[in-house]
Amino acid sequence: MYKNLARAAALAAALLSPFHTPAQTTNAPLEVGFVYVSPVGEAGWSYQHDLGRREMERALGDKVKTTVVEAVAEGADSERVMRDLARQGHRLIFATSFGYLEPALRVAAEFPQVKFEHAGGYKTAPNLGTYNARYYEARYLAGWLAGKTSRSGIAGYVAGFPVPEVVQGVNAFAIGMREANPKAQVRVLWLNTWFDPAREREAAQALINQGADVLTNHSGSPAVPQAAQAAFKDKGVRVIAYQSDMRAFAPDAQLAAVTHHWGGHYTRVARAVLEGRWKPEPVWAGMKDGLVQLSALDAALPKELRAQLEAKRQAIVSGKLQPFAGRLVDNAGHERQAGGVMGDAAIASMNWLAAGVVGTLP
């Protein structure tokens, strides 16, 4: 639904002149549209993007004016929404879900004067750039923490779609966990959706039933942390949350959270558009850039363990530690890398599961 009904009415009125973009006056704010695949809610993927939007507003003040459209399905719905935003006069549009790429490319071709930024993806255009975070860096730390704290040696991973970004996270988590415990297993269940709280909760419970005492996820709701919290008292299940700090949903169960931080990026992009410096350059930044962190650590973690985790974090930030380095073997026993450090092209196209992962790619 539209966050601002007056702006929704203006958007609808713009449809009367489908190829007209209102002229921007010199002092007019930059109108920026944000398209979210799920409701903003109080935590999760869209919530973190919205925190970034709000940070951008605070940083740039009356230089920007934003519109939010939430719970937009990938495909035809997203194309319609982005086209409507462009017709209304938004000069910068953030498309924040993997499945928005092809629709965004089509709309970008129709509105060459509008700048588009797509979260993830592998294609650009003269007026469309992509941005993403190296989530796998924090996933490696999360896996190491899971390996150090799991009693059963089994982690459960609730995953959305088997796209490279998700596969990278699963593998980095498994590599980190097996560094801490060489016999550890990471059991994966695929949802083939980004946001379905009932199915997320069901998958989490199935993994608990398979012996997992640490859960994590790549999905859009707090359902997995809630499942861990429900099983904490009787089974001691813990969770390393994803996207947001989920302590509000798992106050006892949460060990840490892999959190996303988009405010700095959104501010830089909007400022570049305002100053006429914007270019469609792909951004793939990581922990050293602040886009992703392992945060909200359980205060009860032993001091020595926290110190070891911090040392690893600093090594990743400095570039001394690379999660996909050394000899890497997949879960079928095939060597995927003999040594060295994996290049970005191989990471970006990752389509195999690492040793220790129990499951297959659908």
N, C-alpha and C positions, 0 to 999 in steps of 0.2 A: 504494500500500500504506500501511497505517497505520504511523506512525512509532513508536507505542507500543502494543504488543500488549495490554497490560493495559487500556488505554483502549479499544481496539477491542472487547475482550470486554464491557466495561461498556456500550459503545454498543449491541452486539447484545442485551444483556439488557434494555436500555431499550425495545426493540421489543415486549416482552411487555405493556407498558402504553403504547400508542401515543399517548395524548393527555395523558399525565402528564408534567409537568416538575418535577423534584426541586426542592424549596424551597431557596433560598439562605440560609444563615445569615449573620449580621452580619459574622463574621470570615472567611467563606469567600472564596477568591479568585474573581475574575471569570474564568469559563471562556470562552475565546475560540477559535473554530474558524477555520482557514484552509483554503480549498479551492483547489488548483492544477491547471491544465490539463495540465501536463507534469511529468515527474520534476524534483525540485529540482536535482539534478546539481551542477555546479561553476560554472555561468555561465548567463546567460539570464534570461528573463522570470520564471519561478517562483523562480529562485535569488535574484533581487533582492527579490522579495516576502518570501522567507524571511529574507534579511538584515534586512529591516524588522521582521519578527516578532521576531527575536532581539534587535534593538536595543530594541524595546518591552519585552521581558522584562527586559533589563538595567536599563532606566529605571524600571520599576514593581515589580520584584522579586516578592515573594510575594503581591502584590496581584492577580496574573494567573496563569493556568495555561492553556497552549495545547495544542491538538490540530492536527496537520497531516494532511490527506488529499491525496495527490499523484497526478498522472496520471489526473485525472477528466475524462472526455469531456463536452463540452457537450451539453445536452439531458437525457434521462431519467436518466442516471447522476448528473449533478450535482444534480438535484432530489432523488434518493434520498439522496445523501450529506448534503445540507443538511438534509433532513428528519430524518435520523438524528441529526445533531449537535444539532438543536433538541430532539429528544425526550430526548436524553441530559442536557440541562440547560445547554448553552452559551447564554449570554445575549448574546453578540456573535459574529457570523459574517461573515468577509470572503470574498466571492466574487470571485476575482481574474481572471476571464476574460470577454471581451465577451459570449460566448454563454451565460453563466450568468444573464442578466438575467431572462428570463421565468420560468425555474425558481425563481429567488430570490423573485420577486414572488409566485408561488403559495405557496411555503413561508412567506413572511412573513405572508400572509393567514391561514394556519393557526395561526401562533404570534405573536400580537400583542405578547407580552411579550418577545420576542427582537428584538434590534437587528441589522439586516443592513446591510453596506456593500458596494456593488458597484463594481468597477473599470471605469469607463466606463459607457456606457449613457445613456439619455435619458428614463427613467421613474423616478419615486420612489413611495413609499408612506409612510403614517404611521410605519412602523418600518423603512423602507429608504431609505438615502441613497446617492448615487453620488459617486465621487471619481475624478479623472483628472489627468494632467499635460499641460502645454502642450509636448509633445515637439517640436512644430514649431519652437519657439524655438531649441533646440539643433540641430535639423536644418538650419535656415538657416545657422548657423555651420559645421556640417559640410560643407554644400554649398559655402560660400565657400572653405573650406580645400581641398576637392576641386578646385575651379576653379583655385586657386593652385598646386596641386602636380601635377595631371594633365598628362602630356605629350601624350596623344592628344586631350584635350578630351572624352572619353567616360567617363561613370560608369555603373556597372551597379547596379541596385536590385532586390534580391530581396524581393518583397512578399507578405504573407499574404493577407488578404481585402481587397476594395476598400471597406472601411467608411471613414467620414469621417476617423477618427483616422489611418488609414494614408495616405489621400489627402493630408491636410494635410502629413504628413511628406515625401511625394514632392514636392509642390509647393514647400514651403519649401526643400528641398534644391536643387531646380532653380533657384529664384529666387536663392538664395545663390550657386550655382555660376555662373550667367550674369552675376551682378554682377561676379564675378572674371574671367570669360571669356565675353563675349557670344555666342560661337559654340558654347558647350558643349552637349552632349547628355546627357540622363539616360535610359538605356534601362531599361525596367521589365519584369520577368517576374513574373506572378502565380502563386501556389502554390495558392490556395484551401484552405489549411490553415495553422495556426499553428506546427505542430511536425512536421517530417518531414525528418530530417537528410539522407537520401539525395536527396530531391527538392531540398532547399535547395542541396546541393553541386552537383547536376546543373545547376540554374538558374545558379548562380554561374559554372560552367565555360562554359555557353552564352554568358553575357554577356562573359566574357573572350575567347571566340572571335569575338565581334562587335566587339572592339576596346577594351573597357573596361579601363582600367588603374587605376581606383579603384572599389572595391565598397562597398556598404552594404546593409543588410537590415532588414526588419521581420518577423522570424521567430524561432523560439524556441531554436535550437541554435547551437553554435559552428561549424557546417558552412561558412558563408560565410567567416569569418575563416580557417578551415583551408584552404579553396580558394585564398584569396589568398596564404597562406603557401606553398602548394605551387607557386604560379606566380611567387613573388617573385624567385627567383634568375634564371630564364630570361626572364621578361617584365616584371619590375619592378612587378608588381601590388601595390597597397596597399589597405588596408581601413580604413574608419571604422566601428568596431564599434557594435553597438546593445545596449542593456539593461545589459550588463556590460563591464568592462574585459576584453578578450580577449587580452591580451598572452601569457597562458599558451598560447594556441592559435595566435597569429600574432606571435611575438616580433620578427620582422624586418619584417613587412608592416603592422602596425598604425600608422596615423597618429594616431588619437585614438579616443575612444569616446563615444557619447551614452549616458550612464548614468542609471539610475533610483535614487531614494533615498526609500524609503517609511517609514523608521523614525520620523521625527518625526511624520508623519501618523498612523501606527498608535498611537503613544504618546498623542497628543492625543485621538484618538477613544476609546481605552480609558479614559483618565482622565475624559473627559466622561461616559461610561457609569457609571463608578464613583461620580462625584459627582452623578449625576442631571441632568446638563446637556445630554445628547445630543439633537440635533435632526436630522431628515433633510434637511440643507441640502447641495445639490450643491457639490462642491469641484472647481475647475478651476484649479490653481495651476501656476506655471512656474518659471523660473530664479531669480527673486528670492526665491521661497519655498523653494528648495533641492530640489524634487522631481525636477528634471532638470538635468543639467549636460553640458557638453562637457569631458571630462576625459581623463586618461591620454595627454597629448600626447607625441608622439615627441620625445625630447630632442634629436634632430638637426635639428629644424626651425630655420630661421634666426631669429635674435633679432628682427629687424625684423618678420618674419611673425608671430611669437608676440605681439609688441606690438600689431600691427594687430588680431589676433584678440581679444586681451584688451580692446582699446578697443571693439570691436563687442559683446563680451559685456557690458561695463559699460553700454553704451548700451541693450541689451535689458533688463537688470536695472532701469535707471532709468526705462524706458518711453520713452526718446527714439527708439529704433529698434523698428519693428514689421515683422516679415517680410511681412505681407500689407498693404502700404501702397502708395499711388501707383496708377498705371495698371497694371492686370493684364489680360493676354491669355491665352487658353487655347491649347492646341497645335493647334487648328483655325483660329486667327486671330480668334476672336470676343472682343470686349472683355467682360471680366467685372467690371471696376471702372474707372471713369473717373478716380478719384483719391480722396484721403482715406485713412482707415484702416478696414479691414474690421471689422465688428462681430462679436461672439461668435456670434450666431445664424447668420450666413452662414458663418463658419468651421466651426461645429459641424455644418453640413449640407453641407459641401463635396463636390461630386460631379462635378468636372471636373478635367482635368489641365492644368497650366500650360505656357506656351510653353517649348520646349526638352525636354519630356518626349516620348520616343519610345515609343508604346504606346497602348493604349486601356483603358477600364474594362470588365471582363468583365460 
